[in-house]
């Protein structure tokens, strides 16, 4: 079963690369055939095998030798790995479907945010729909958890954005509202804490190695995505550990 999950994850990962490239350019992700971005030649089916085509072609277009971004096999591999973790963590249950789609959506959001410093509204809307589906499918989540999660982090972020005159991006706020509906209030708080922790540490490292200045903007979307995925997979374990550590349990 693990092999089938990995193969499925790789195939979907290949489609995610199409979304990452075309969505910011307002291009169709369905009607336009896959083609080389350098010479525009339509790609053959054997050039579209996830990961393996990249390795066989040595990272270059078969026709024009244009370099293929390493991001393509990385996204495919990450998506397959996340699907496998979903299978290990939640088993072969019906509610695994929205969780897998959330993983893929967060990968797309992260890559687009790195490229454009924007989070597509369509991706946020998809997560809201997934959140509603997850409440119906996942017996561990209630409507109350989802509705409180919708505002638990997004409203404080909005207040910070208003006070700081843009200290928080609108896309980040909408993402956390949608994800809060999906994960519930406990996990969304955990996700935001993890994201801030990792973002702060990464920012300090980038400044220390002089890759970024103190006033340079760093896309927050990938850190939020990392926090959200960590909370989805390990949120309950992290919360239980903290409660024991704090002496509450």
C-alpha beads as a LAMMPS data file, in Angstrom:
LAMMPS data file: protein, C-alpha beads

249 atoms
248 bonds

1 atom types
1 bond types

-500.0 500.0 xlo xhi
-500.0 500.0 ylo yhi
-500.0 500.0 zlo zhi

Masses

1 110.0

Atoms # bond

1 1 1 0.000 0.000 0.000
2 1 1 2.863 2.375 0.801
3 1 1 4.172 2.032 -2.767
4 1 1 0.788 2.968 -4.228
5 1 1 0.572 6.000 -1.924
6 1 1 4.069 7.116 -2.970
7 1 1 3.325 6.721 -6.685
8 1 1 0.050 8.604 -6.307
9 1 1 1.844 11.356 -4.395
10 1 1 4.481 11.666 -7.125
11 1 1 1.855 11.931 -9.863
12 1 1 -0.107 14.612 -7.983
13 1 1 3.198 16.338 -7.203
14 1 1 3.840 16.653 -10.932
15 1 1 0.497 18.443 -11.316
16 1 1 1.391 20.726 -8.401
17 1 1 4.421 21.944 -10.342
18 1 1 2.075 22.970 -13.149
19 1 1 -0.063 24.889 -10.643
20 1 1 2.969 26.599 -9.088
21 1 1 4.188 27.838 -12.470
22 1 1 0.866 28.774 -14.068
23 1 1 -1.345 30.150 -11.283
24 1 1 0.706 33.348 -10.751
25 1 1 0.735 33.825 -14.536
26 1 1 -3.066 33.416 -14.773
27 1 1 -2.645 30.446 -17.126
28 1 1 -4.928 27.418 -17.265
29 1 1 -3.672 24.393 -15.342
30 1 1 -5.943 22.037 -17.301
31 1 1 -6.406 22.979 -20.955
32 1 1 -2.815 23.893 -21.900
33 1 1 -0.550 20.841 -22.505
34 1 1 2.707 20.562 -20.574
35 1 1 5.527 22.245 -22.443
36 1 1 9.098 23.424 -22.006
37 1 1 9.154 26.971 -20.658
38 1 1 12.260 27.648 -22.736
39 1 1 11.449 26.420 -26.257
40 1 1 7.665 25.921 -25.807
41 1 1 7.824 22.405 -27.282
42 1 1 5.062 20.090 -26.062
43 1 1 6.520 17.494 -23.713
44 1 1 6.191 13.798 -24.476
45 1 1 4.604 11.431 -21.916
46 1 1 8.008 9.853 -21.200
47 1 1 9.354 13.301 -20.303
48 1 1 6.674 13.731 -17.642
49 1 1 7.477 10.792 -15.375
50 1 1 7.850 12.333 -11.889
51 1 1 11.454 12.529 -10.614
52 1 1 12.744 9.865 -13.025
53 1 1 12.413 12.017 -16.162
54 1 1 14.418 14.751 -14.424
55 1 1 17.167 12.254 -13.571
56 1 1 17.207 10.640 -17.027
57 1 1 17.339 14.033 -18.766
58 1 1 20.002 15.207 -16.286
59 1 1 17.902 18.246 -15.436
60 1 1 17.694 19.644 -18.970
61 1 1 15.073 19.866 -21.728
62 1 1 15.438 17.122 -24.336
63 1 1 14.883 19.623 -27.179
64 1 1 16.642 22.883 -26.248
65 1 1 18.789 21.816 -23.271
66 1 1 17.156 24.504 -21.127
67 1 1 17.920 23.815 -17.467
68 1 1 14.990 22.336 -15.529
69 1 1 14.558 23.699 -12.029
70 1 1 15.430 21.300 -9.210
71 1 1 12.150 22.425 -7.665
72 1 1 10.236 20.001 -9.914
73 1 1 11.559 16.737 -8.429
74 1 1 11.688 18.317 -4.960
75 1 1 7.969 19.204 -5.016
76 1 1 7.083 15.771 -6.414
77 1 1 9.140 14.003 -3.745
78 1 1 7.836 16.179 -0.904
79 1 1 4.239 15.591 -1.942
80 1 1 4.793 11.838 -2.077
81 1 1 6.456 11.907 1.360
82 1 1 3.605 13.948 2.874
83 1 1 1.032 11.524 1.459
84 1 1 2.962 8.626 2.966
85 1 1 3.085 10.371 6.358
86 1 1 -0.682 10.949 6.104
87 1 1 -1.173 7.239 5.492
88 1 1 1.080 6.270 8.407
89 1 1 -0.494 8.805 10.774
90 1 1 -4.199 8.467 9.937
91 1 1 -4.456 5.085 8.253
92 1 1 -6.561 4.229 5.252
93 1 1 -9.586 6.215 6.467
94 1 1 -12.022 8.387 4.526
95 1 1 -10.928 11.572 6.317
96 1 1 -7.385 11.145 4.982
97 1 1 -8.525 12.654 1.643
98 1 1 -8.917 16.313 2.765
99 1 1 -5.672 16.000 4.733
100 1 1 -3.770 14.876 1.635
101 1 1 -5.284 17.700 -0.414
102 1 1 -4.301 20.156 2.332
103 1 1 -0.688 18.923 2.122
104 1 1 -0.627 19.526 -1.627
105 1 1 -2.300 22.930 -1.324
106 1 1 0.235 24.072 1.280
107 1 1 3.097 23.025 -1.004
108 1 1 1.632 25.132 -3.815
109 1 1 1.062 28.083 -1.472
110 1 1 4.630 27.891 -0.138
111 1 1 6.265 27.824 -3.556
112 1 1 4.112 30.636 -4.951
113 1 1 4.696 32.761 -1.837
114 1 1 8.458 32.313 -2.211
115 1 1 8.238 33.416 -5.856
116 1 1 5.730 36.255 -5.585
117 1 1 5.225 36.968 -1.853
118 1 1 1.527 36.416 -2.458
119 1 1 -0.875 33.656 -1.419
120 1 1 -3.552 32.923 -4.062
121 1 1 -7.109 33.482 -2.873
122 1 1 -8.203 30.344 -4.728
123 1 1 -5.911 28.227 -2.557
124 1 1 -7.350 29.775 0.615
125 1 1 -10.896 29.119 -0.617
126 1 1 -9.962 25.495 -1.291
127 1 1 -8.702 25.114 2.295
128 1 1 -11.996 26.529 3.612
129 1 1 -13.884 23.903 1.598
130 1 1 -11.491 21.228 2.869
131 1 1 -12.024 22.479 6.424
132 1 1 -15.787 22.105 6.115
133 1 1 -15.343 18.606 4.688
134 1 1 -12.875 17.694 7.417
135 1 1 -15.339 18.653 10.158
136 1 1 -17.869 16.230 8.669
137 1 1 -15.328 13.441 8.091
138 1 1 -13.008 13.610 11.108
139 1 1 -14.730 12.440 14.323
140 1 1 -12.052 14.132 16.467
141 1 1 -13.067 17.609 15.220
142 1 1 -16.269 19.495 16.065
143 1 1 -17.948 22.558 14.583
144 1 1 -17.073 24.489 17.736
145 1 1 -13.382 23.615 17.364
146 1 1 -13.409 24.687 13.717
147 1 1 -15.257 27.981 14.235
148 1 1 -13.057 29.005 17.165
149 1 1 -10.017 27.947 15.145
150 1 1 -11.180 30.195 12.298
151 1 1 -10.706 33.303 14.480
152 1 1 -8.201 32.131 17.122
153 1 1 -5.115 33.210 15.174
154 1 1 -6.459 35.153 12.191
155 1 1 -8.126 37.883 14.289
156 1 1 -4.994 38.627 16.389
157 1 1 -2.969 38.653 13.135
158 1 1 -5.449 41.127 11.637
159 1 1 -5.164 43.375 14.693
160 1 1 -1.360 43.264 14.449
161 1 1 -1.581 44.118 10.746
162 1 1 -3.818 47.115 11.437
163 1 1 -1.668 48.406 14.315
164 1 1 1.625 47.899 12.495
165 1 1 0.266 49.187 9.174
166 1 1 0.991 46.017 7.230
167 1 1 3.141 44.001 9.631
168 1 1 1.163 40.909 8.632
169 1 1 0.249 40.033 5.065
170 1 1 -3.396 39.690 4.117
171 1 1 -2.741 36.331 2.502
172 1 1 -1.165 35.000 5.707
173 1 1 -4.199 36.115 7.725
174 1 1 -6.655 34.464 5.339
175 1 1 -4.555 31.289 5.264
176 1 1 -4.607 30.966 9.053
177 1 1 -8.364 31.594 9.182
178 1 1 -9.002 28.840 6.638
179 1 1 -6.505 26.459 8.251
180 1 1 -8.006 27.157 11.679
181 1 1 -11.349 25.904 10.403
182 1 1 -9.586 22.758 9.206
183 1 1 -7.422 22.039 12.272
184 1 1 -9.424 23.459 15.177
185 1 1 -8.320 26.048 17.723
186 1 1 -5.783 23.979 19.655
187 1 1 -3.847 22.862 16.608
188 1 1 -3.968 26.260 14.899
189 1 1 -2.426 27.884 17.980
190 1 1 0.249 25.186 17.978
191 1 1 0.866 25.717 14.265
192 1 1 1.256 29.485 14.664
193 1 1 3.699 29.086 17.552
194 1 1 5.830 26.650 15.540
195 1 1 5.747 28.919 12.468
196 1 1 6.842 31.990 14.460
197 1 1 9.598 30.008 16.177
198 1 1 11.032 28.606 12.942
199 1 1 10.623 31.918 11.066
200 1 1 12.397 33.851 13.830
201 1 1 15.281 31.395 13.963
202 1 1 15.613 31.291 10.158
203 1 1 15.541 35.079 9.967
204 1 1 18.360 35.386 12.494
205 1 1 20.458 32.827 10.602
206 1 1 19.910 34.605 7.267
207 1 1 20.913 37.936 8.828
208 1 1 23.998 36.386 10.442
209 1 1 25.219 34.912 7.152
210 1 1 24.303 38.195 5.429
211 1 1 21.782 36.678 3.035
212 1 1 19.109 39.087 4.265
213 1 1 19.044 42.509 5.893
214 1 1 17.034 43.383 8.979
215 1 1 14.469 45.270 6.909
216 1 1 14.186 42.672 4.126
217 1 1 10.873 40.877 3.849
218 1 1 10.853 37.089 4.191
219 1 1 7.815 35.155 2.888
220 1 1 5.903 33.889 5.924
221 1 1 3.742 31.422 3.972
222 1 1 6.264 28.543 3.921
223 1 1 6.781 28.827 7.695
224 1 1 3.019 28.867 8.274
225 1 1 2.700 25.817 6.021
226 1 1 5.412 24.004 7.997
227 1 1 3.665 24.851 11.259
228 1 1 0.291 23.734 9.909
229 1 1 1.622 20.394 8.680
230 1 1 3.471 19.777 11.936
231 1 1 0.324 20.559 13.920
232 1 1 -1.807 18.316 11.719
233 1 1 0.536 15.351 12.151
234 1 1 1.836 15.919 15.686
235 1 1 -0.382 18.592 17.227
236 1 1 -2.009 16.397 19.857
237 1 1 1.337 14.888 20.872
238 1 1 2.917 18.348 21.161
239 1 1 -0.004 19.646 23.256
240 1 1 0.135 16.620 25.586
241 1 1 3.912 16.999 25.971
242 1 1 3.556 20.701 26.825
243 1 1 0.827 20.072 29.386
244 1 1 2.963 17.426 31.090
245 1 1 6.038 19.679 30.878
246 1 1 4.113 22.558 32.439
247 1 1 2.796 20.302 35.176
248 1 1 -0.813 20.798 34.149
249 1 1 -1.305 17.053 33.598

Bonds

1 1 1 2
2 1 2 3
3 1 3 4
4 1 4 5
5 1 5 6
6 1 6 7
7 1 7 8
8 1 8 9
9 1 9 10
10 1 10 11
11 1 11 12
12 1 12 13
13 1 13 14
14 1 14 15
15 1 15 16
16 1 16 17
17 1 17 18
18 1 18 19
19 1 19 20
20 1 20 21
21 1 21 22
22 1 22 23
23 1 23 24
24 1 24 25
25 1 25 26
26 1 26 27
27 1 27 28
28 1 28 29
29 1 29 30
30 1 30 31
31 1 31 32
32 1 32 33
33 1 33 34
34 1 34 35
35 1 35 36
36 1 36 37
37 1 37 38
38 1 38 39
39 1 39 40
40 1 40 41
41 1 41 42
42 1 42 43
43 1 43 44
44 1 44 45
45 1 45 46
46 1 46 47
47 1 47 48
48 1 48 49
49 1 49 50
50 1 50 51
51 1 51 52
52 1 52 53
53 1 53 54
54 1 54 55
55 1 55 56
56 1 56 57
57 1 57 58
58 1 58 59
59 1 59 60
60 1 60 61
61 1 61 62
62 1 62 63
63 1 63 64
64 1 64 65
65 1 65 66
66 1 66 67
67 1 67 68
68 1 68 69
69 1 69 70
70 1 70 71
71 1 71 72
72 1 72 73
73 1 73 74
74 1 74 75
75 1 75 76
76 1 76 77
77 1 77 78
78 1 78 79
79 1 79 80
80 1 80 81
81 1 81 82
82 1 82 83
83 1 83 84
84 1 84 85
85 1 85 86
86 1 86 87
87 1 87 88
88 1 88 89
89 1 89 90
90 1 90 91
91 1 91 92
92 1 92 93
93 1 93 94
94 1 94 95
95 1 95 96
96 1 96 97
97 1 97 98
98 1 98 99
99 1 99 100
100 1 100 101
101 1 101 102
102 1 102 103
103 1 103 104
104 1 104 105
105 1 105 106
106 1 106 107
107 1 107 108
108 1 108 109
109 1 109 110
110 1 110 111
111 1 111 112
112 1 112 113
113 1 113 114
114 1 114 115
115 1 115 116
116 1 116 117
117 1 117 118
118 1 118 119
119 1 119 120
120 1 120 121
121 1 121 122
122 1 122 123
123 1 123 124
124 1 124 125
125 1 125 126
126 1 126 127
127 1 127 128
128 1 128 129
129 1 129 130
130 1 130 131
131 1 131 132
132 1 132 133
133 1 133 134
134 1 134 135
135 1 135 136
136 1 136 137
137 1 137 138
138 1 138 139
139 1 139 140
140 1 140 141
141 1 141 142
142 1 142 143
143 1 143 144
144 1 144 145
145 1 145 146
146 1 146 147
147 1 147 148
148 1 148 149
149 1 149 150
150 1 150 151
151 1 151 152
152 1 152 153
153 1 153 154
154 1 154 155
155 1 155 156
156 1 156 157
157 1 157 158
158 1 158 159
159 1 159 160
160 1 160 161
161 1 161 162
162 1 162 163
163 1 163 164
164 1 164 165
165 1 165 166
166 1 166 167
167 1 167 168
168 1 168 169
169 1 169 170
170 1 170 171
171 1 171 172
172 1 172 173
173 1 173 174
174 1 174 175
175 1 175 176
176 1 176 177
177 1 177 178
178 1 178 179
179 1 179 180
180 1 180 181
181 1 181 182
182 1 182 183
183 1 183 184
184 1 184 185
185 1 185 186
186 1 186 187
187 1 187 188
188 1 188 189
189 1 189 190
190 1 190 191
191 1 191 192
192 1 192 193
193 1 193 194
194 1 194 195
195 1 195 196
196 1 196 197
197 1 197 198
198 1 198 199
199 1 199 200
200 1 200 201
201 1 201 202
202 1 202 203
203 1 203 204
204 1 204 205
205 1 205 206
206 1 206 207
207 1 207 208
208 1 208 209
209 1 209 210
210 1 210 211
211 1 211 212
212 1 212 213
213 1 213 214
214 1 214 215
215 1 215 216
216 1 216 217
217 1 217 218
218 1 218 219
219 1 219 220
220 1 220 221
221 1 221 222
222 1 222 223
223 1 223 224
224 1 224 225
225 1 225 226
226 1 226 227
227 1 227 228
228 1 228 229
229 1 229 230
230 1 230 231
231 1 231 232
232 1 232 233
233 1 233 234
234 1 234 235
235 1 235 236
236 1 236 237
237 1 237 238
238 1 238 239
239 1 239 240
240 1 240 241
241 1 241 242
242 1 242 243
243 1 243 244
244 1 244 245
245 1 245 246
246 1 246 247
247 1 247 248
248 1 248 249
